[in-house]
């Protein structure tokens, strides 16, 4: 956890300096808001008309986790009853999106995800690498307020997974492939005309062609605890309008 920073003003001179900096920063921000690089919502004819057909956006989706988990959730009978384990994971997914309608963008993506799981009693280590390629369709449903939006995203990709297990009970190297289709919910903030930041509530619904997959979802159609997923591994997008 981050430690709380405690500031002490030793004299009135230092306080005046800091106050002056805050004052200048505040009016600098107000001035920046008046520039053309911010979205002028009032000048638009419709709620989402600031997205124009043929706009190209480059998006990077990033996820990170570091938490303790119950390895039994990974459905490996050799480790049922094992002590809670430590899990570290990271995922990166660059996307290229093109608006085909002022509310709809479509595109393609590549992806890579890695996770390692460590546990004791029995001792084990598991290493997963997942490689993705696929397509996505994003529909901007409505605007919450000013530059905030809610969108639904349908994503489908081919996944190639390598899994290595090293333990007291088992040493194994395995490869799997899987086609996954998922529905995500994005809450986005367009803080500049050319930049959007989004929180991704991912994989609310999924369909997998194989039980052996990176998230260990059941084969077929499933509804998932996306709130738990977001807490354990939050994901967000940073998007940049290319042209």
Secondary structure as GFF3:
##gff-version 3
##sequence-region A 1 243
A	DSSP	alpha_helix	12	33	.	.	.	ID=ss1
A	DSSP	three_ten_helix	41	43	.	.	.	ID=ss2
A	DSSP	beta_strand	56	69	.	.	.	ID=ss3
A	DSSP	three_ten_helix	71	74	.	.	.	ID=ss4
A	DSSP	three_ten_helix	77	79	.	.	.	ID=ss5
A	DSSP	beta_strand	85	101	.	.	.	ID=ss6
A	DSSP	beta_strand	104	119	.	.	.	ID=ss7
A	DSSP	beta_strand	124	145	.	.	.	ID=ss8
A	DSSP	beta_strand	148	167	.	.	.	ID=ss9
A	DSSP	beta_strand	171	192	.	.	.	ID=ss10
A	DSSP	beta_strand	195	208	.	.	.	ID=ss11
A	DSSP	beta_strand	220	223	.	.	.	ID=ss12
A	DSSP	alpha_helix	226	232	.	.	.	ID=ss13
A	DSSP	beta_strand	234	241	.	.	.	ID=ss14
###
